[in-house]
Amino acid sequence: MPVTYTFDVANEADLRAAVFSLSNDFATDGVVGDNYVVNITADITLTQSLPMIRGDGIHTITFNGGGHTIDANDTGRVFFVESGKVTINNVTIANALAEGGDGGAGGNSGGGGGGGGLGAGAAVFVNDGAVVTLANVVVADAAAVGGDGGDGVTYTSTGSGGSGGGGGFGGDGGNGGPSGGGGGGGYEGVGGSGNLGGGGGGGEFGNGGSGAGGGGGGGGQQGNGGDASGDAGGGGGGAINGGPEGGSGGGFGQPGNAADAPLGGGGGGGFTRPGGDGLASGGGGGTGASSSGPGGAGGLGGGGGGAMNQDGGSGGDFGGGGGTGNGSPASGGAGGFGGGGGGARTDSQGQAGGTGGYGAGGGSGVSAGSGGAFGGSGGSGDGADGGGGAALGGAIFVRDGGTLIIK
């Protein structure tokens, strides 16, 4: 028989901890043996988006509002149900804001801008396969804002720049550097900035690390990816800062390692080597300079790693694609659902902006990256900007394949 675990929460920290706890049971093991109940015992004001809610669709997750209010204070999303069977009752949701991440700007000469992310479902977001029941739920105020496309930089004779990463569902894409692309933004984590190597992709909340000669590590669920150190790549972030889930960065001539476990980001590649892939909630690692392979792919909620002379890493669902840099032909990474495409150089033959996911903008390049449905296409040609993201379903958004029941 399943056991029911109960959390009584009276403040933001307790509510966040409860959601992380119940969601990580499924994210790390792939199975859940228990039901969960979260009792809200006081009015709660948020300072950022709540974590993604994850379950197996068999066992139940119930939020009892007790007549209280969750005030998002115009700082983020409230109930984002990525998977599972979830009931939310007797609560007021106020001042929720779903703001897509902005695409990163191009760096130096000729760098393209990343596409902006989708803004949707500020009060309640129901993902593909999730089943959500609302009973006596009031949405007092909610809004969605699409992310801006990143600025491109006109070519000059002073060098060649990397391109910006695509914006994620909430995390901004990283800016391009002197030659490396920025990492894509994640669910809320910000992509790392490029340098010679690419920046790491943002994770669910952890930020991607910045590139140097090596690539930056991908952000984890909460832990930040490590910055590259000289020609060595940075390590991927974990479930918390210092957590073991992230992949290790590569030394000189060594690739970044994929995340060791879910909730971790991929390691950044050492000089000449690719970045590692992130797993659930983790961003991909950026490549080292003059890499032999692409930026690491982001897991669900993670952005792709930036690259120098190869393709930017693709974003997972809700993550933006990594930007590419000084190499031809190469393309910006594609964004996952709601994630903007990574930018590509706007002055080099064969460089194409990454395509945006649903509702997100495409990256700019010599060839423009197309936007997803309702998202703007990236610009093409010298100094072009990335396309903007759409704003859809400010209060409630149900992705195709999701189920919402209102009682």
TORKOL-4160 file (C-alpha; in steps of 0.2 Angstrom, whole numbers, padded with zeros to 4 digits, m for minus):
407
<pt num="1" X="0000" Y="0000" Z="0000"/>
<pt num="2" X="0007" Y="0017" Z="m0004"/>
<pt num="3" X="0012" Y="0029" Z="0010"/>
<pt num="4" X="0006" Y="0047" Z="0011"/>
<pt num="5" X="0019" Y="0060" Z="0015"/>
<pt num="6" X="0012" Y="0076" Z="0021"/>
<pt num="7" X="0021" Y="0093" Z="0021"/>
<pt num="8" X="0014" Y="0108" Z="0031"/>
<pt num="9" X="0021" Y="0124" Z="0024"/>
<pt num="10" X="0019" Y="0142" Z="0030"/>
<pt num="11" X="0032" Y="0151" Z="0020"/>
<pt num="12" X="0041" Y="0151" Z="0003"/>
<pt num="13" X="0056" Y="0141" Z="0009"/>
<pt num="14" X="0046" Y="0127" Z="0015"/>
<pt num="15" X="0035" Y="0127" Z="0000"/>
<pt num="16" X="0050" Y="0126" Z="m0012"/>
<pt num="17" X="0058" Y="0112" Z="m0001"/>
<pt num="18" X="0042" Y="0102" Z="m0002"/>
<pt num="19" X="0041" Y="0103" Z="m0021"/>
<pt num="20" X="0059" Y="0099" Z="m0023"/>
<pt num="21" X="0057" Y="0084" Z="m0012"/>
<pt num="22" X="0042" Y="0076" Z="m0020"/>
<pt num="23" X="0047" Y="0080" Z="m0037"/>
<pt num="24" X="0065" Y="0073" Z="m0035"/>
<pt num="25" X="0058" Y="0057" Z="m0030"/>
<pt num="26" X="0052" Y="0054" Z="m0047"/>
<pt num="27" X="0066" Y="0064" Z="m0057"/>
<pt num="28" X="0080" Y="0053" Z="m0049"/>
<pt num="29" X="0072" Y="0036" Z="m0048"/>
<pt num="30" X="0059" Y="0036" Z="m0062"/>
<pt num="31" X="0046" Y="0028" Z="m0050"/>
<pt num="32" X="0036" Y="0034" Z="m0036"/>
<pt num="33" X="0029" Y="0023" Z="m0022"/>
<pt num="34" X="0020" Y="0036" Z="m0012"/>
<pt num="35" X="0007" Y="0049" Z="m0012"/>
<pt num="36" X="0010" Y="0067" Z="m0007"/>
<pt num="37" X="0000" Y="0081" Z="0002"/>
<pt num="38" X="0006" Y="0099" Z="0004"/>
<pt num="39" X="m0005" Y="0109" Z="0016"/>
<pt num="40" X="m0003" Y="0127" Z="0014"/>
<pt num="41" X="m0005" Y="0135" Z="0032"/>
<pt num="42" X="m0002" Y="0153" Z="0029"/>
<pt num="43" X="m0002" Y="0166" Z="0015"/>
<pt num="44" X="0014" Y="0165" Z="0006"/>
<pt num="45" X="0024" Y="0178" Z="m0005"/>
<pt num="46" X="0036" Y="0172" Z="m0018"/>
<pt num="47" X="0052" Y="0179" Z="m0023"/>
<pt num="48" X="0055" Y="0168" Z="m0039"/>
<pt num="49" X="0046" Y="0154" Z="m0048"/>
<pt num="50" X="0042" Y="0138" Z="m0039"/>
<pt num="51" X="0051" Y="0122" Z="m0045"/>
<pt num="52" X="0043" Y="0111" Z="m0058"/>
<pt num="53" X="0031" Y="0098" Z="m0051"/>
<pt num="54" X="0035" Y="0080" Z="m0056"/>
<pt num="55" X="0026" Y="0064" Z="m0053"/>
<pt num="56" X="0022" Y="0047" Z="m0061"/>
<pt num="57" X="0004" Y="0049" Z="m0065"/>
<pt num="58" X="m0002" Y="0035" Z="m0054"/>
<pt num="59" X="0002" Y="0041" Z="m0036"/>
<pt num="60" X="m0006" Y="0058" Z="m0032"/>
<pt num="61" X="0001" Y="0075" Z="m0027"/>
<pt num="62" X="m0012" Y="0086" Z="m0018"/>
<pt num="63" X="m0010" Y="0105" Z="m0013"/>
<pt num="64" X="m0022" Y="0110" Z="0000"/>
<pt num="65" X="m0023" Y="0129" Z="0000"/>
<pt num="66" X="m0033" Y="0131" Z="0016"/>
<pt num="67" X="m0041" Y="0147" Z="0009"/>
<pt num="68" X="m0024" Y="0155" Z="0008"/>
<pt num="69" X="m0016" Y="0166" Z="m0005"/>
<pt num="70" X="0001" Y="0163" Z="m0014"/>
<pt num="71" X="0006" Y="0180" Z="m0020"/>
<pt num="72" X="0020" Y="0178" Z="m0034"/>
<pt num="73" X="0023" Y="0196" Z="m0032"/>
<pt num="74" X="0026" Y="0198" Z="m0051"/>
<pt num="75" X="0042" Y="0188" Z="m0049"/>
<pt num="76" X="0038" Y="0171" Z="m0058"/>
<pt num="77" X="0027" Y="0156" Z="m0061"/>
<pt num="78" X="0017" Y="0147" Z="m0047"/>
<pt num="79" X="0011" Y="0129" Z="m0051"/>
<pt num="80" X="0021" Y="0122" Z="m0066"/>
<pt num="81" X="0016" Y="0104" Z="m0068"/>
<pt num="82" X="0028" Y="0095" Z="m0078"/>
<pt num="83" X="0021" Y="0077" Z="m0075"/>
<pt num="84" X="0010" Y="0068" Z="m0064"/>
<pt num="85" X="m0007" Y="0068" Z="m0057"/>
<pt num="86" X="m0010" Y="0084" Z="m0047"/>
<pt num="87" X="m0024" Y="0092" Z="m0037"/>
<pt num="88" X="m0024" Y="0110" Z="m0032"/>
<pt num="89" X="m0038" Y="0116" Z="m0021"/>
<pt num="90" X="m0045" Y="0131" Z="m0010"/>
<pt num="91" X="m0031" Y="0143" Z="m0015"/>
<pt num="92" X="m0029" Y="0161" Z="m0022"/>
<pt num="93" X="m0015" Y="0164" Z="m0034"/>
<pt num="94" X="m0011" Y="0182" Z="m0036"/>
<pt num="95" X="0002" Y="0192" Z="m0047"/>
<pt num="96" X="0009" Y="0178" Z="m0056"/>
<pt num="97" X="0021" Y="0182" Z="m0071"/>
<pt num="98" X="0027" Y="0170" Z="m0084"/>
<pt num="99" X="0041" Y="0179" Z="m0093"/>
<pt num="100" X="0051" Y="0170" Z="m0106"/>
<pt num="101" X="0070" Y="0172" Z="m0106"/>
<pt num="102" X="0079" Y="0185" Z="m0117"/>
<pt num="103" X="0090" Y="0179" Z="m0130"/>
<pt num="104" X="0109" Y="0182" Z="m0127"/>
<pt num="105" X="0118" Y="0196" Z="m0137"/>
<pt num="106" X="0131" Y="0193" Z="m0150"/>
<pt num="107" X="0149" Y="0196" Z="m0145"/>
<pt num="108" X="0162" Y="0206" Z="m0153"/>
<pt num="109" X="0161" Y="0207" Z="m0172"/>
<pt num="110" X="0148" Y="0198" Z="m0182"/>
<pt num="111" X="0140" Y="0188" Z="m0168"/>
<pt num="112" X="0121" Y="0185" Z="m0170"/>
<pt num="113" X="0108" Y="0186" Z="m0156"/>
<pt num="114" X="0098" Y="0171" Z="m0149"/>
<pt num="115" X="0079" Y="0169" Z="m0150"/>
<pt num="116" X="0068" Y="0174" Z="m0135"/>
<pt num="117" X="0058" Y="0161" Z="m0125"/>
<pt num="118" X="0040" Y="0158" Z="m0123"/>
<pt num="119" X="0030" Y="0166" Z="m0109"/>
<pt num="120" X="0015" Y="0155" Z="m0104"/>
<pt num="121" X="0005" Y="0148" Z="m0089"/>
<pt num="122" X="0010" Y="0160" Z="m0075"/>
<pt num="123" X="m0003" Y="0153" Z="m0063"/>
<pt num="124" X="m0005" Y="0135" Z="m0069"/>
<pt num="125" X="0005" Y="0126" Z="m0083"/>
<pt num="126" X="0000" Y="0109" Z="m0088"/>
<pt num="127" X="0013" Y="0099" Z="m0098"/>
<pt num="128" X="0010" Y="0085" Z="m0110"/>
<pt num="129" X="0005" Y="0070" Z="m0101"/>
<pt num="130" X="0001" Y="0079" Z="m0084"/>
<pt num="131" X="m0017" Y="0078" Z="m0077"/>
<pt num="132" X="m0021" Y="0093" Z="m0066"/>
<pt num="133" X="m0038" Y="0096" Z="m0056"/>
<pt num="134" X="m0042" Y="0113" Z="m0050"/>
<pt num="135" X="m0056" Y="0115" Z="m0036"/>
<pt num="136" X="m0060" Y="0132" Z="m0029"/>
<pt num="137" X="m0045" Y="0140" Z="m0036"/>
<pt num="138" X="m0045" Y="0159" Z="m0039"/>
<pt num="139" X="m0032" Y="0168" Z="m0051"/>
<pt num="140" X="m0032" Y="0186" Z="m0045"/>
<pt num="141" X="m0020" Y="0192" Z="m0058"/>
<pt num="142" X="m0008" Y="0184" Z="m0070"/>
<pt num="143" X="0002" Y="0189" Z="m0086"/>
<pt num="144" X="0013" Y="0182" Z="m0099"/>
<pt num="145" X="0028" Y="0191" Z="m0107"/>
<pt num="146" X="0038" Y="0184" Z="m0122"/>
<pt num="147" X="0057" Y="0185" Z="m0121"/>
<pt num="148" X="0066" Y="0198" Z="m0132"/>
<pt num="149" X="0077" Y="0192" Z="m0146"/>
<pt num="150" X="0096" Y="0195" Z="m0143"/>
<pt num="151" X="0105" Y="0209" Z="m0151"/>
<pt num="152" X="0117" Y="0205" Z="m0166"/>
<pt num="153" X="0133" Y="0214" Z="m0169"/>
<pt num="154" X="0138" Y="0221" Z="m0185"/>
<pt num="155" X="0154" Y="0214" Z="m0193"/>
<pt num="156" X="0170" Y="0225" Z="m0191"/>
<pt num="157" X="0188" Y="0221" Z="m0195"/>
<pt num="158" X="0192" Y="0219" Z="m0176"/>
<pt num="159" X="0189" Y="0201" Z="m0175"/>
<pt num="160" X="0175" Y="0188" Z="m0175"/>
<pt num="161" X="0163" Y="0186" Z="m0161"/>
<pt num="162" X="0152" Y="0172" Z="m0154"/>
<pt num="163" X="0134" Y="0172" Z="m0154"/>
<pt num="164" X="0121" Y="0173" Z="m0140"/>
<pt num="165" X="0111" Y="0158" Z="m0133"/>
<pt num="166" X="0093" Y="0156" Z="m0135"/>
<pt num="167" X="0082" Y="0161" Z="m0120"/>
<pt num="168" X="0074" Y="0147" Z="m0110"/>
<pt num="169" X="0056" Y="0147" Z="m0102"/>
<pt num="170" X="0063" Y="0159" Z="m0089"/>
<pt num="171" X="0082" Y="0160" Z="m0090"/>
<pt num="172" X="0091" Y="0172" Z="m0101"/>
<pt num="173" X="0103" Y="0165" Z="m0114"/>
<pt num="174" X="0121" Y="0169" Z="m0112"/>
<pt num="175" X="0130" Y="0182" Z="m0122"/>
<pt num="176" X="0143" Y="0177" Z="m0135"/>
<pt num="177" X="0161" Y="0181" Z="m0132"/>
<pt num="178" X="0176" Y="0185" Z="m0143"/>
<pt num="179" X="0174" Y="0168" Z="m0152"/>
<pt num="180" X="0163" Y="0156" Z="m0142"/>
<pt num="181" X="0144" Y="0156" Z="m0141"/>
<pt num="182" X="0134" Y="0158" Z="m0125"/>
<pt num="183" X="0124" Y="0144" Z="m0117"/>
<pt num="184" X="0105" Y="0143" Z="m0119"/>
<pt num="185" X="0094" Y="0148" Z="m0104"/>
<pt num="186" X="0085" Y="0135" Z="m0094"/>
<pt num="187" X="0068" Y="0134" Z="m0085"/>
<pt num="188" X="0075" Y="0148" Z="m0074"/>
<pt num="189" X="0094" Y="0146" Z="m0075"/>
<pt num="190" X="0104" Y="0158" Z="m0085"/>
<pt num="191" X="0116" Y="0153" Z="m0099"/>
<pt num="192" X="0134" Y="0156" Z="m0096"/>
<pt num="193" X="0144" Y="0168" Z="m0107"/>
<pt num="194" X="0155" Y="0163" Z="m0121"/>
<pt num="195" X="0174" Y="0167" Z="m0122"/>
<pt num="196" X="0186" Y="0158" Z="m0133"/>
<pt num="197" X="0176" Y="0142" Z="m0128"/>
<pt num="198" X="0157" Y="0141" Z="m0126"/>
<pt num="199" X="0146" Y="0145" Z="m0111"/>
<pt num="200" X="0137" Y="0131" Z="m0102"/>
<pt num="201" X="0118" Y="0130" Z="m0103"/>
<pt num="202" X="0107" Y="0135" Z="m0089"/>
<pt num="203" X="0098" Y="0122" Z="m0078"/>
<pt num="204" X="0081" Y="0122" Z="m0069"/>
<pt num="205" X="0088" Y="0135" Z="m0057"/>
<pt num="206" X="0107" Y="0134" Z="m0058"/>
<pt num="207" X="0116" Y="0145" Z="m0070"/>
<pt num="208" X="0128" Y="0139" Z="m0083"/>
<pt num="209" X="0147" Y="0143" Z="m0081"/>
<pt num="210" X="0157" Y="0155" Z="m0092"/>
<pt num="211" X="0169" Y="0149" Z="m0105"/>
<pt num="212" X="0187" Y="0153" Z="m0106"/>
<pt num="213" X="0199" Y="0142" Z="m0117"/>
<pt num="214" X="0188" Y="0128" Z="m0110"/>
<pt num="215" X="0169" Y="0127" Z="m0110"/>
<pt num="216" X="0158" Y="0132" Z="m0095"/>
<pt num="217" X="0149" Y="0118" Z="m0086"/>
<pt num="218" X="0130" Y="0117" Z="m0088"/>
<pt num="219" X="0119" Y="0122" Z="m0073"/>
<pt num="220" X="0110" Y="0109" Z="m0062"/>
<pt num="221" X="0094" Y="0109" Z="m0054"/>
<pt num="222" X="0100" Y="0122" Z="m0041"/>
<pt num="223" X="0119" Y="0122" Z="m0042"/>
<pt num="224" X="0128" Y="0133" Z="m0054"/>
<pt num="225" X="0139" Y="0126" Z="m0067"/>
<pt num="226" X="0158" Y="0129" Z="m0065"/>
<pt num="227" X="0167" Y="0142" Z="m0075"/>
<pt num="228" X="0181" Y="0136" Z="m0086"/>
<pt num="229" X="0198" Y="0138" Z="m0079"/>
<pt num="230" X="0211" Y="0142" Z="m0093"/>
<pt num="231" X="0210" Y="0128" Z="m0105"/>
<pt num="232" X="0200" Y="0116" Z="m0094"/>
<pt num="233" X="0181" Y="0115" Z="m0094"/>
<pt num="234" X="0170" Y="0119" Z="m0079"/>
<pt num="235" X="0161" Y="0105" Z="m0070"/>
<pt num="236" X="0142" Y="0104" Z="m0071"/>
<pt num="237" X="0131" Y="0109" Z="m0057"/>
<pt num="238" X="0121" Y="0097" Z="m0046"/>
<pt num="239" X="0105" Y="0097" Z="m0037"/>
<pt num="240" X="0112" Y="0109" Z="m0025"/>
<pt num="241" X="0128" Y="0119" Z="m0025"/>
<pt num="242" X="0142" Y="0106" Z="m0023"/>
<pt num="243" X="0130" Y="0091" Z="m0027"/>
<pt num="244" X="0138" Y="0076" Z="m0036"/>
<pt num="245" X="0126" Y="0075" Z="m0050"/>
<pt num="246" X="0135" Y="0086" Z="m0062"/>
<pt num="247" X="0148" Y="0079" Z="m0075"/>
<pt num="248" X="0166" Y="0084" Z="m0073"/>
<pt num="249" X="0174" Y="0096" Z="m0085"/>
<pt num="250" X="0187" Y="0090" Z="m0097"/>
<pt num="251" X="0206" Y="0095" Z="m0095"/>
<pt num="252" X="0216" Y="0101" Z="m0110"/>
<pt num="253" X="0211" Y="0090" Z="m0125"/>
<pt num="254" X="0198" Y="0080" Z="m0115"/>
<pt num="255" X="0179" Y="0081" Z="m0118"/>
<pt num="256" X="0167" Y="0086" Z="m0104"/>
<pt num="257" X="0158" Y="0072" Z="m0096"/>
<pt num="258" X="0139" Y="0070" Z="m0097"/>
<pt num="259" X="0130" Y="0072" Z="m0080"/>
<pt num="260" X="0132" Y="0058" Z="m0068"/>
<pt num="261" X="0114" Y="0058" Z="m0063"/>
<pt num="262" X="0098" Y="0067" Z="m0065"/>
<pt num="263" X="0097" Y="0085" Z="m0059"/>
<pt num="264" X="0115" Y="0088" Z="m0065"/>
<pt num="265" X="0122" Y="0098" Z="m0079"/>
<pt num="266" X="0135" Y="0092" Z="m0092"/>
<pt num="267" X="0154" Y="0096" Z="m0090"/>
<pt num="268" X="0162" Y="0109" Z="m0101"/>
<pt num="269" X="0174" Y="0103" Z="m0114"/>
<pt num="270" X="0193" Y="0106" Z="m0112"/>
<pt num="271" X="0202" Y="0115" Z="m0126"/>
<pt num="272" X="0198" Y="0107" Z="m0143"/>
<pt num="273" X="0184" Y="0096" Z="m0136"/>
<pt num="274" X="0165" Y="0095" Z="m0135"/>
<pt num="275" X="0154" Y="0098" Z="m0119"/>
<pt num="276" X="0144" Y="0084" Z="m0110"/>
<pt num="277" X="0126" Y="0082" Z="m0110"/>
<pt num="278" X="0115" Y="0087" Z="m0096"/>
<pt num="279" X="0101" Y="0076" Z="m0088"/>
<pt num="280" X="0084" Y="0081" Z="m0081"/>
<pt num="281" X="0085" Y="0099" Z="m0075"/>
<pt num="282" X="0103" Y="0101" Z="m0081"/>
<pt num="283" X="0111" Y="0111" Z="m0095"/>
<pt num="284" X="0123" Y="0105" Z="m0107"/>
<pt num="285" X="0142" Y="0110" Z="m0106"/>
<pt num="286" X="0150" Y="0122" Z="m0118"/>
<pt num="287" X="0164" Y="0117" Z="m0129"/>
<pt num="288" X="0182" Y="0121" Z="m0128"/>
<pt num="289" X="0190" Y="0132" Z="m0141"/>
<pt num="290" X="0193" Y="0124" Z="m0158"/>
<pt num="291" X="0182" Y="0110" Z="m0153"/>
<pt num="292" X="0180" Y="0093" Z="m0163"/>
<pt num="293" X="0162" Y="0092" Z="m0158"/>
<pt num="294" X="0146" Y="0102" Z="m0153"/>
<pt num="295" X="0140" Y="0109" Z="m0137"/>
<pt num="296" X="0132" Y="0098" Z="m0125"/>
<pt num="297" X="0113" Y="0095" Z="m0126"/>
<pt num="298" X="0102" Y="0101" Z="m0111"/>
<pt num="299" X="0090" Y="0089" Z="m0102"/>
<pt num="300" X="0072" Y="0093" Z="m0098"/>
<pt num="301" X="0072" Y="0111" Z="m0091"/>
<pt num="302" X="0090" Y="0114" Z="m0097"/>
<pt num="303" X="0098" Y="0124" Z="m0111"/>
<pt num="304" X="0111" Y="0118" Z="m0123"/>
<pt num="305" X="0130" Y="0122" Z="m0122"/>
<pt num="306" X="0138" Y="0136" Z="m0132"/>
<pt num="307" X="0151" Y="0132" Z="m0145"/>
<pt num="308" X="0165" Y="0140" Z="m0155"/>
<pt num="309" X="0167" Y="0132" Z="m0172"/>
<pt num="310" X="0154" Y="0118" Z="m0170"/>
<pt num="311" X="0135" Y="0118" Z="m0168"/>
<pt num="312" X="0128" Y="0124" Z="m0152"/>
<pt num="313" X="0120" Y="0111" Z="m0141"/>
<pt num="314" X="0101" Y="0109" Z="m0142"/>
<pt num="315" X="0090" Y="0114" Z="m0127"/>
<pt num="316" X="0079" Y="0101" Z="m0119"/>
<pt num="317" X="0060" Y="0106" Z="m0116"/>
<pt num="318" X="0059" Y="0123" Z="m0109"/>
<pt num="319" X="0078" Y="0126" Z="m0113"/>
<pt num="320" X="0086" Y="0137" Z="m0126"/>
<pt num="321" X="0099" Y="0132" Z="m0139"/>
<pt num="322" X="0117" Y="0136" Z="m0137"/>
<pt num="323" X="0125" Y="0149" Z="m0148"/>
<pt num="324" X="0139" Y="0145" Z="m0160"/>
<pt num="325" X="0155" Y="0155" Z="m0164"/>
<pt num="326" X="0169" Y="0157" Z="m0176"/>
<pt num="327" X="0167" Y="0143" Z="m0188"/>
<pt num="328" X="0159" Y="0139" Z="m0204"/>
<pt num="329" X="0148" Y="0130" Z="m0207"/>
<pt num="330" X="0140" Y="0129" Z="m0190"/>
<pt num="331" X="0122" Y="0132" Z="m0183"/>
<pt num="332" X="0115" Y="0138" Z="m0167"/>
<pt num="333" X="0107" Y="0125" Z="m0157"/>
<pt num="334" X="0088" Y="0122" Z="m0158"/>
<pt num="335" X="0077" Y="0127" Z="m0143"/>
<pt num="336" X="0066" Y="0114" Z="m0135"/>
<pt num="337" X="0047" Y="0117" Z="m0132"/>
<pt num="338" X="0047" Y="0136" Z="m0127"/>
<pt num="339" X="0065" Y="0138" Z="m0129"/>
<pt num="340" X="0073" Y="0151" Z="m0141"/>
<pt num="341" X="0086" Y="0145" Z="m0155"/>
<pt num="342" X="0104" Y="0149" Z="m0152"/>
<pt num="343" X="0112" Y="0163" Z="m0163"/>
<pt num="344" X="0125" Y="0160" Z="m0176"/>
<pt num="345" X="0137" Y="0172" Z="m0185"/>
<pt num="346" X="0129" Y="0184" Z="m0197"/>
<pt num="347" X="0144" Y="0187" Z="m0208"/>
<pt num="348" X="0151" Y="0169" Z="m0212"/>
<pt num="349" X="0145" Y="0158" Z="m0226"/>
<pt num="350" X="0135" Y="0142" Z="m0220"/>
<pt num="351" X="0131" Y="0149" Z="m0202"/>
<pt num="352" X="0112" Y="0147" Z="m0198"/>
<pt num="353" X="0102" Y="0152" Z="m0183"/>
<pt num="354" X="0095" Y="0139" Z="m0172"/>
<pt num="355" X="0076" Y="0135" Z="m0174"/>
<pt num="356" X="0065" Y="0140" Z="m0159"/>
<pt num="357" X="0054" Y="0128" Z="m0150"/>
<pt num="358" X="0035" Y="0131" Z="m0149"/>
<pt num="359" X="0031" Y="0149" Z="m0146"/>
<pt num="360" X="0049" Y="0154" Z="m0146"/>
<pt num="361" X="0060" Y="0164" Z="m0157"/>
<pt num="362" X="0073" Y="0158" Z="m0169"/>
<pt num="363" X="0092" Y="0164" Z="m0168"/>
<pt num="364" X="0099" Y="0175" Z="m0181"/>
<pt num="365" X="0113" Y="0170" Z="m0193"/>
<pt num="366" X="0117" Y="0172" Z="m0212"/>
<pt num="367" X="0102" Y="0160" Z="m0213"/>
<pt num="368" X="0088" Y="0165" Z="m0201"/>
<pt num="369" X="0082" Y="0152" Z="m0188"/>
<pt num="370" X="0064" Y="0150" Z="m0190"/>
<pt num="371" X="0053" Y="0153" Z="m0174"/>
<pt num="372" X="0041" Y="0140" Z="m0167"/>
<pt num="373" X="0023" Y="0142" Z="m0169"/>
<pt num="374" X="0018" Y="0160" Z="m0164"/>
<pt num="375" X="0037" Y="0164" Z="m0161"/>
<pt num="376" X="0047" Y="0177" Z="m0172"/>
<pt num="377" X="0060" Y="0171" Z="m0184"/>
<pt num="378" X="0077" Y="0177" Z="m0182"/>
<pt num="379" X="0085" Y="0190" Z="m0193"/>
<pt num="380" X="0097" Y="0186" Z="m0207"/>
<pt num="381" X="0112" Y="0196" Z="m0213"/>
<pt num="382" X="0125" Y="0207" Z="m0205"/>
<pt num="383" X="0121" Y="0212" Z="m0187"/>
<pt num="384" X="0104" Y="0204" Z="m0187"/>
<pt num="385" X="0094" Y="0201" Z="m0170"/>
<pt num="386" X="0086" Y="0185" Z="m0164"/>
<pt num="387" X="0067" Y="0183" Z="m0165"/>
<pt num="388" X="0056" Y="0187" Z="m0150"/>
<pt num="389" X="0046" Y="0174" Z="m0140"/>
<pt num="390" X="0027" Y="0174" Z="m0139"/>
<pt num="391" X="0015" Y="0177" Z="m0124"/>
<pt num="392" X="0002" Y="0164" Z="m0123"/>
<pt num="393" X="m0011" Y="0159" Z="m0109"/>
<pt num="394" X="m0006" Y="0172" Z="m0096"/>
<pt num="395" X="m0015" Y="0163" Z="m0082"/>
<pt num="396" X="m0017" Y="0145" Z="m0087"/>
<pt num="397" X="m0008" Y="0136" Z="m0102"/>
<pt num="398" X="m0012" Y="0118" Z="m0106"/>
<pt num="399" X="0001" Y="0110" Z="m0118"/>
<pt num="400" X="m0006" Y="0098" Z="m0131"/>
<pt num="401" X="m0008" Y="0081" Z="m0122"/>
<pt num="402" X="m0010" Y="0088" Z="m0105"/>
<pt num="403" X="m0027" Y="0087" Z="m0096"/>
<pt num="404" X="m0035" Y="0101" Z="m0085"/>
<pt num="405" X="m0051" Y="0097" Z="m0075"/>
<pt num="406" X="m0059" Y="0112" Z="m0066"/>
<pt num="407" X="m0072" Y="0108" Z="m0053"/>
